[in-house]
Amino acid sequence: MAMYRIAIGTPGEASHPSAIRAALAEFFSMLIFVFAGQGSGMAYSKITNNGPATPDGLIVASLSHAFGLFVAVAVGANISGGHVNPAVTFGAFLGGNITLLRSILYWIAQLLGSVVACILLNFTTGGMETSAFSLSSGVSVWNALVFEIVMTFGLVYTVYATAIDPKRGNVGVVAPIAIGFVVGANILVGGAFDGASMNPAVSFGPAMVSGSWTHHWVYWIGPFIGSATAAILYDNIFIGDDGHQPLSNSEV
């Protein structure tokens, strides 16, 4: 079982150069991703004079997040694994692919990257609001919670299949674009209902800068449940004990 491979890490891991470099990579990747994704929405609002939501706006959000995540994952892959998402980090932890201590470093870096990106957007746009994720009219918190669970399941399942599975072979080359595509596709599905976050850090930055925390818990609990489900199922069904690779000394 994956739970037997969970590793806490060593006391000195937080100060290990490789861990610090990895955390910095997550910070910059998240900054790049949120700046592009959130920024495109703000640019669309400016062009349309804060007009009502339209199908065009949903497509813009889907493309900008897909492209931005593709780049963010690619530039961080060789340094930190290119998680760019606390839920992805949580899923990797449950599968024994990263220690708890390093996961905490990643989470801090990811949250900070999102906040800094939103602060920069607020400044560079002349004070435009970085809108927090919210539920559309007629969508309950339970609707949104299930949306986030299912969409994040698909995301983390894709991460495992293309980036984590030791048997991935040449499929690993397309991991960043596959991860970006599944997020873009999910935004086309869930964007009109709850914003389709799939990423607690992406939700945290705008909420922190705007001060709007309504239903914010949905964007943490949903992705973490979806991530855990995908990680445990994929790790135990498709990787198994024989295919699992132990963590290297720099990761424990």
C-alpha positions in Angstrom: 0.0 0.0 0.0 1.2 3.6 -0.7 0.7 4.6 2.9 3.5 2.3 3.9 5.9 4.3 1.7 5.2 7.7 3.3 8.5 9.3 4.4 8.8 12.1 7.0 12.3 13.3 6.0 15.4 14.2 8.0 15.7 17.2 10.4 18.3 18.8 8.1 16.3 18.5 5.0 14.8 22.0 5.2 18.3 23.5 4.9 19.6 21.1 2.2 20.7 23.0 -0.9 18.7 20.7 -3.2 15.5 21.2 -1.2 16.0 25.0 -1.2 16.6 25.0 -4.9 13.5 22.8 -5.4 11.3 25.1 -3.3 12.6 28.2 -5.2 11.7 26.4 -8.5 8.2 25.8 -7.2 7.9 29.5 -6.2 8.9 30.8 -9.6 6.9 28.2 -11.5 3.8 29.2 -9.5 4.4 32.9 -10.0 4.7 32.3 -13.8 1.5 30.2 -13.8 -0.7 32.5 -11.7 0.6 35.7 -13.4 -0.4 34.3 -16.8 -3.7 32.6 -15.7 -5.1 35.2 -13.4 -3.6 38.0 -15.5 -5.4 36.8 -18.6 -8.7 37.0 -16.8 -8.0 40.6 -15.7 -7.0 41.5 -19.2 -10.2 40.1 -20.6 -12.2 42.1 -18.0 -10.4 45.3 -19.0 -11.0 44.7 -22.7 -14.7 43.9 -22.1 -15.1 46.7 -19.5 -16.0 44.2 -16.8 -18.8 42.7 -18.9 -20.7 39.5 -18.1 -19.1 36.1 -18.5 -19.1 34.8 -22.0 -18.1 31.6 -23.8 -15.2 33.5 -25.2 -14.0 34.3 -21.7 -14.1 30.7 -20.7 -12.0 29.7 -23.7 -9.5 32.4 -22.9 -9.2 31.1 -19.3 -8.8 27.6 -20.5 -6.0 28.4 -23.0 -4.1 30.8 -20.8 -4.1 28.3 -17.9 -3.2 25.4 -20.2 -0.3 27.3 -21.8 0.9 28.8 -18.5 0.9 25.5 -16.7 2.7 23.7 -19.6 5.5 26.2 -19.3 5.5 26.3 -15.5 5.7 22.5 -15.2 8.4 22.3 -17.9 10.7 24.8 -16.4 10.5 23.3 -12.9 10.5 19.6 -13.9 14.2 19.0 -13.7 14.6 20.8 -10.4 11.5 20.2 -8.3 9.5 17.8 -10.4 7.3 20.7 -11.5 4.4 20.2 -9.1 3.1 23.8 -9.3 0.2 22.7 -7.1 -0.1 21.8 -3.4 -2.6 19.0 -4.3 0.0 17.5 -6.7 2.6 17.6 -4.0 0.2 15.9 -1.6 -0.5 13.2 -4.1 3.2 12.6 -4.6 3.7 12.5 -0.9 1.1 9.8 -0.4 2.8 7.7 -3.1 6.1 8.0 -1.3 7.6 10.2 -4.0 8.5 13.1 -1.8 9.0 13.5 2.0 6.7 15.4 4.3 9.3 18.0 5.1 10.0 18.7 1.5 6.3 18.8 0.8 5.9 21.5 3.4 8.7 23.5 1.8 6.9 23.1 -1.6 3.5 24.2 -0.1 5.0 27.4 1.4 6.8 28.2 -1.8 3.7 27.6 -3.9 1.5 29.7 -1.7 4.0 32.6 -1.7 4.4 32.4 -5.5 0.7 32.8 -6.0 0.4 35.7 -3.5 3.4 37.5 -5.1 2.0 37.0 -8.6 -1.4 38.5 -7.5 0.4 41.5 -5.8 2.3 42.1 -9.0 -0.9 41.9 -11.1 -2.6 44.3 -8.7 0.2 46.8 -9.1 0.9 46.5 -12.8 -2.8 46.8 -13.7 -3.2 50.0 -11.8 -5.1 48.5 -8.9 -7.5 46.0 -10.7 -8.9 43.4 -8.3 -7.5 39.9 -8.4 -10.9 38.2 -8.2 -11.1 35.2 -5.8 -12.6 32.0 -6.9 -16.4 31.8 -6.3 -19.4 29.7 -7.0 -21.8 30.6 -9.8 -25.4 31.2 -9.1 -27.3 27.9 -8.5 -24.1 26.0 -7.6 -24.0 24.7 -4.1 -20.8 24.1 -2.1 -21.4 20.4 -2.5 -21.7 20.7 -6.2 -18.4 22.6 -6.3 -16.7 20.2 -3.9 -17.5 17.2 -6.2 -16.4 19.3 -9.2 -13.0 20.0 -7.6 -12.6 16.4 -6.5 -13.3 14.9 -9.9 -11.2 17.5 -11.8 -8.2 17.2 -9.5 -8.5 13.4 -9.7 -8.0 13.7 -13.5 -5.1 16.1 -13.1 -3.2 14.0 -10.5 -4.0 10.8 -12.4 -2.4 12.4 -15.4 0.6 13.5 -13.4 1.2 10.0 -12.1 0.8 8.4 -15.6 3.1 10.8 -17.4 5.5 12.2 -14.8 5.7 9.8 -11.8 5.2 6.2 -13.0 8.7 4.6 -13.4 7.3 2.8 -16.5 6.4 6.0 -18.2 9.2 5.8 -20.7 9.1 8.3 -23.6 5.6 9.4 -22.4 7.5 11.5 -19.8 8.6 13.9 -22.5 5.0 15.0 -23.1 4.1 15.3 -19.3 4.1 19.1 -19.1 1.8 19.5 -22.1 -0.5 16.6 -21.0 -0.8 18.2 -17.6 -1.5 21.6 -19.1 -4.1 20.1 -21.5 -6.0 18.3 -18.7 -6.2 21.5 -16.7 -7.4 23.5 -19.8 -10.0 20.8 -20.6 -11.3 20.8 -17.0 -11.6 24.6 -17.0 -13.9 24.2 -20.0 -16.0 21.8 -17.9 -16.0 23.4 -14.5 -15.0 27.0 -15.1 -18.6 28.2 -15.5 -19.6 26.5 -12.2 -16.9 27.2 -9.6 -13.9 28.5 -11.6 -12.3 25.1 -11.8 -9.3 25.7 -9.5 -7.9 22.2 -9.0 -5.1 24.0 -7.2 -5.3 25.4 -3.6 -2.4 27.8 -4.2 -4.1 29.3 -7.3 -7.2 30.0 -5.1 -5.1 31.2 -2.2 -3.3 34.1 -3.9 -6.3 35.9 -5.2 -8.2 35.3 -1.9 -5.3 36.7 0.1 -4.9 39.8 -2.0 -8.6 40.6 -2.5 -9.5 39.6 1.1 -12.4 37.4 -0.1 -12.6 34.0 1.6 -16.1 32.9 0.8 -16.3 29.1 0.3 -12.5 29.1 0.2 -12.4 25.8 2.0 -13.9 24.1 -1.1 -10.8 24.9 -3.1 -8.6 23.1 -0.5 -10.7 20.1 0.5 -11.8 19.2 -3.0 -8.4 19.1 -4.6 -6.8 17.3 -1.7 -9.5 14.5 -1.8 -9.2 14.2 -5.5 -5.4 14.1 -5.4 -5.3 11.5 -2.6 -7.8 9.3 -4.5 -5.9 9.4 -7.7 -2.5 8.9 -6.0 -3.5 5.9 -3.9 -5.4 4.2 -6.8 -2.7 4.8 -9.4 0.2 3.9 -7.1 -1.4 0.7 -5.8 -3.0 -0.6 -9.1 -0.5 0.5 -11.7 2.8 0.9 -10.0 2.7 -1.5 -7.1 5.5 -2.5 -4.7 7.7 -4.0 -7.5 7.7 -0.8 -9.6 8.2 1.7 -6.8 11.5 3.5 -6.7 13.0 4.5 -3.3 13.7 8.1 -2.6 17.3 9.2 -3.1 19.4 10.5 -0.3 18.7 14.1 -1.4 15.0 13.6 -1.0 14.8 12.2 2.5 
